[in-house]
Amino acid sequence: MRILVIGGSGQTGRLVIDEALQRGHKVTALIRNPSALPAKEGLNIVKGTPLEPSNIESAFNAVQGDFPTAVIVTLASPKEKGTRVLSDANENLVAAMKRHNVSKIATMSSFGVGSSFANITVIMRWAISNTALGHTYADHNHVDEILKKSGLKFVLLRPGRLTMAKKAPVHFFGDDGKGLGVFAGLGGISRSSVAACLVDAVEKSTWDRSTPVILN
Ligand SMILES: NC(=O)c1ccc[n+]([C@@H]2O[C@H](COP(=O)([O-])OP(=O)(O)OC[C@H]3O[C@@H](n4cnc5c(N)ncnc54)[C@H](OP(=O)(O)O)[C@@H]3O)[C@@H](O)[C@H]2O)c1
């Protein structure tokens, strides 16, 4: 399969690209600065941003006769009031996917988004409600709304604290991370584990239209 990766120059996005290539997939990465990624067999790099619909169109059409059949998003959002980096990118992607009859999108969300807010630590709940972190979470919450009403086969993975540890077994805690206790999510999950899960999510239908909280 050819996978369109959005956020491929980031810490998790790079691992998604490597994981997908190792599994024999082809990858198109739409990134702002192409020199940020080394050339790799099976990787097509397109310069641009998911905030510009024509750049997404270029990414879909980058390899003639070999359209992406799934999208993986690992973007970050600035901690600025009113930021819509995540929501605008996902909204633009949904429109492009519909035009190209692509139905599968796996987006990295975060533990604490949507109904999982009730189950993260009290400190994180406080930080989301009282610091600039809340702006990023508001953006993630908009993505939830956009993908849930898109009619697409979306997967919103909600990792706890991200680490740079090695790939390790992943535990799933349902759509809202219930029952994790007072230190919920602090143990975290490695970005490499999240990357593998995102590729799993586009390969399989196991988590379609769900929002699993994931931890190592
Ligand atoms: N940190 C945690 O513990 C944690 C836990 C759960 C979930 N998360 C979520 O994980 C995400 C961050 O993952 P990460 O650490 O792998 O990200 P990262 O290394 O910061 O990479 C972010 C990616 O987003 C791109 N990007 C950022 N702003 C952009 C913009 N305005 N336009 C286009 N592209 C833009 C970057 O592109 P450039 O290279 O061009 O800048 C880069 O590819 C966030 O959404 C965060 O909420 C984090």
PDBQT file of the ligand as one rigid body, heavy atoms in Angstrom, charges set to zero:
ROOT
HETATM    1  N1  LIG A 301       4.659  14.903  24.104  1.00  0.00    +0.000 N 
HETATM    2  C1  LIG A 301       3.830  14.008  24.609  1.00  0.00    +0.000 C 
HETATM    3  O1  LIG A 301       4.072  13.407  25.668  1.00  0.00    +0.000 OA
HETATM    4  C2  LIG A 301       2.564  13.697  23.858  1.00  0.00    +0.000 A 
HETATM    5  C3  LIG A 301       1.685  12.735  24.371  1.00  0.00    +0.000 A 
HETATM    6  C4  LIG A 301       0.546  12.402  23.629  1.00  0.00    +0.000 A 
HETATM    7  C5  LIG A 301       0.297  13.021  22.402  1.00  0.00    +0.000 A 
HETATM    8  N2  LIG A 301       1.161  13.982  21.953  1.00  0.00    +0.000 N 
HETATM    9  C6  LIG A 301       0.887  14.624  20.654  1.00  0.00    +0.000 C 
HETATM   10  O2  LIG A 301       1.902  14.226  19.746  1.00  0.00    +0.000 OA
HETATM   11  C7  LIG A 301       2.103  15.277  18.797  1.00  0.00    +0.000 C 
HETATM   12  C8  LIG A 301       3.577  15.596  18.749  1.00  0.00    +0.000 C 
HETATM   13  O3  LIG A 301       4.278  14.463  18.285  1.00  0.00    +0.000 OA
HETATM   14  P1  LIG A 301       5.867  14.540  18.020  1.00  0.00    +0.000 P 
HETATM   15  O4  LIG A 301       6.539  14.853  19.316  1.00  0.00    +0.000 OA
HETATM   16  O5  LIG A 301       6.269  13.357  17.246  1.00  0.00    +0.000 OA
HETATM   17  O6  LIG A 301       5.902  15.835  17.074  1.00  0.00    +0.000 OA
HETATM   18  P2  LIG A 301       7.134  16.724  16.620  1.00  0.00    +0.000 P 
HETATM   19  O7  LIG A 301       8.407  15.970  16.697  1.00  0.00    +0.000 OA
HETATM   20  O8  LIG A 301       7.038  18.038  17.314  1.00  0.00    +0.000 OA
HETATM   21  O9  LIG A 301       6.799  16.914  15.045  1.00  0.00    +0.000 OA
HETATM   22  C9  LIG A 301       5.719  17.704  14.680  1.00  0.00    +0.000 C 
HETATM   23  C10 LIG A 301       5.467  17.606  13.188  1.00  0.00    +0.000 C 
HETATM   24  O10 LIG A 301       4.412  18.530  12.894  1.00  0.00    +0.000 OA
HETATM   25  C11 LIG A 301       4.852  19.410  11.866  1.00  0.00    +0.000 C 
HETATM   26  N3  LIG A 301       4.265  20.724  12.065  1.00  0.00    +0.000 N 
HETATM   27  C12 LIG A 301       4.200  21.438  13.218  1.00  0.00    +0.000 A 
HETATM   28  N4  LIG A 301       3.602  22.615  13.003  1.00  0.00    +0.000 NA
HETATM   29  C13 LIG A 301       3.272  22.648  11.690  1.00  0.00    +0.000 A 
HETATM   30  C14 LIG A 301       2.646  23.604  10.857  1.00  0.00    +0.000 A 
HETATM   31  N5  LIG A 301       2.228  24.799  11.333  1.00  0.00    +0.000 N 
HETATM   32  N6  LIG A 301       2.472  23.308   9.562  1.00  0.00    +0.000 NA
HETATM   33  C15 LIG A 301       2.886  22.127   9.057  1.00  0.00    +0.000 A 
HETATM   34  N7  LIG A 301       3.503  21.180   9.789  1.00  0.00    +0.000 NA
HETATM   35  C16 LIG A 301       3.691  21.436  11.086  1.00  0.00    +0.000 A 
HETATM   36  C17 LIG A 301       6.355  19.459  11.996  1.00  0.00    +0.000 C 
HETATM   37  O11 LIG A 301       6.886  19.899  10.766  1.00  0.00    +0.000 OA
HETATM   38  P3  LIG A 301       8.279  20.709  10.687  1.00  0.00    +0.000 P 
HETATM   39  O12 LIG A 301       9.368  19.660  10.813  1.00  0.00    +0.000 OA
HETATM   40  O13 LIG A 301       8.225  21.346   9.349  1.00  0.00    +0.000 OA
HETATM   41  O14 LIG A 301       8.288  21.701  11.815  1.00  0.00    +0.000 OA
HETATM   42  C18 LIG A 301       6.655  18.000  12.328  1.00  0.00    +0.000 C 
HETATM   43  O15 LIG A 301       6.654  17.213  11.171  1.00  0.00    +0.000 OA
HETATM   44  C19 LIG A 301       1.249  16.460  19.243  1.00  0.00    +0.000 C 
HETATM   45  O16 LIG A 301       0.048  16.499  18.482  1.00  0.00    +0.000 OA
HETATM   46  C20 LIG A 301       0.965  16.147  20.713  1.00  0.00    +0.000 C 
HETATM   47  O17 LIG A 301      -0.235  16.721  21.158  1.00  0.00    +0.000 OA
HETATM   48  C21 LIG A 301       2.279  14.327  22.642  1.00  0.00    +0.000 A 
ENDROOT
TORSDOF 0
